[in-house]
Amino acid sequence: MRPTAVVMNMFYTGLGIARSLGEHGIPVIGLSAEPRIYGNFTRYAKVVRCPDSRRQPEALLDYLIQMGKCAGQRNIIFPTRDDDVVFLDRFRRELQEFYILAVPERAVLDACLDKWKTYQWALHTGVPTPNCWLIEDTQDLERLRNELTFPCVLKAVMAHEWRKGSNWQLVGGRKAVGVSSWQELTGEYAAISRAGKRVLLQEMVAGGDECLLIAACLLDGQSSWVAGFNTQKLVQVPEGLGTGCIVQGVDRPELFEPTARLLKAMGYTGIAEVEYKWNAVRQQYQLIEINPRPWDQHRLGKACGVDLIYLAYCEYAGLPRPELSKPATGHKWVAEDSLFMAALQLFWHRDPRLRSLFHLARGKRIYAIWSAADPLPLLGFAVTRFLPGLAGTGARAMWSAIQKRIPGREDRKKKGLAYE
């Protein structure tokens, strides 16, 4: 009997995993702490409510142990966020009796999640990378002042740390912060250091979102290359330092050799998303980061003919792997919810980039939420999140427009007499 796939969280990534495996007839259990998330409505998984790995890790551990005791076999558990990866690693000893964990070993995970260690590994293996500096306090900033080059990017050394508690509000809901001067750097560091003084400062590689390329791959239990494909980001939201909204499959096999060399040296196993950016000045692809887990756009692999999720399932389950073919290119993955909101914002501001946004979305497409074979997630998203959110945004915009028309309001605000 084939093991069940247990998927942690039913956002883009989890929904995609459920579809990739469910299409092969593999039983899938989706774990969801969010009652209104679109992935809860997929027909490819039995979705159960459970505690969240970020907010209630001990409660989730108890839940998974009880579920594992009832399963009768070791099922395969797939993380979809860094918090899930950290959770599985933290409770590795307790969970391994009941589950096959789709994560690398602890030291390897640490080398991927800690961006400073990733940078050190890149230097060690000769993989090109932007210059990085580790900042642990204001003294480090002053010491490095004459060494730094601008523009550069401030990042959390461990990305999930900025998502804990109130940290996400403290950093302004940004996963990375671009700075172009010393004054801007010190001001931003003073603000985000409230969420943690230890940050990574990375040289910013010039170029737009289209310069970001991905080597997506699977390595077996001996850290040998199994398969891979490439993608290119066309649009991010927000632009420059956001999350991929339109991503297309491309052919960049030259990225496979440095990726395989780096991951082999680390002793990496499993699925990885390795991000590079093309540096036109130095004429090379430079390593940006490694995601040691499935990521949002992994379904492009299925469209390209290299379904890493199914291959990984076969690897963990000890099943024969399907025959591989050369990856096809040209398919696009579109996050339709982000695309619509970005288009609405451009339309509201009469931004001429609206036409180019829709042009980039044209072609052979798969969607983050919509699927003709699995339509309920999009319907669930529309009813529980999109329409209420759109109504709230419209109401706020209308109220803002009305307030601007109130006679004398701006004068009262200037005098400090206005109140909300």
RALIN-V736933 format. One record per run of one state. SS is the DSSP state (2 for helix, 1 for strand, 0 for the rest). FROM is the first residue (numbers start at 1). TO is the last residue. If there is no record, write none. Layout:
SS & FROM & TO
SS & FROM & TO
//
This chain:
0 & 1 & 4
1 & 5 & 8
0 & 9 & 11
2 & 12 & 22
0 & 23 & 27
1 & 28 & 32
0 & 33 & 37
2 & 38 & 41
0 & 42 & 45
1 & 46 & 49
0 & 50 & 56
2 & 57 & 71
0 & 72 & 74
1 & 75 & 78
0 & 79 & 81
2 & 82 & 90
0 & 91 & 91
2 & 92 & 95
0 & 96 & 98
1 & 99 & 101
0 & 102 & 105
2 & 106 & 113
1 & 114 & 114
2 & 115 & 125
0 & 126 & 128
1 & 129 & 129
0 & 130 & 131
1 & 132 & 135
0 & 136 & 137
2 & 138 & 144
0 & 145 & 151
1 & 152 & 156
0 & 157 & 157
1 & 158 & 158
2 & 159 & 163
0 & 164 & 166
2 & 167 & 170
0 & 171 & 175
1 & 176 & 179
0 & 180 & 181
2 & 182 & 195
0 & 196 & 198
1 & 199 & 203
0 & 204 & 208
2 & 209 & 211
1 & 212 & 219
0 & 220 & 224
1 & 225 & 237
0 & 238 & 242
1 & 243 & 250
0 & 251 & 253
2 & 254 & 266
0 & 267 & 269
1 & 270 & 279
0 & 280 & 283
1 & 284 & 291
0 & 292 & 298
2 & 299 & 304
0 & 305 & 307
2 & 308 & 317
0 & 318 & 331
1 & 332 & 334
0 & 335 & 335
2 & 336 & 348
0 & 349 & 352
2 & 353 & 360
0 & 361 & 364
1 & 365 & 367
0 & 368 & 375
2 & 376 & 404
0 & 405 & 408
2 & 409 & 414
0 & 415 & 420
//
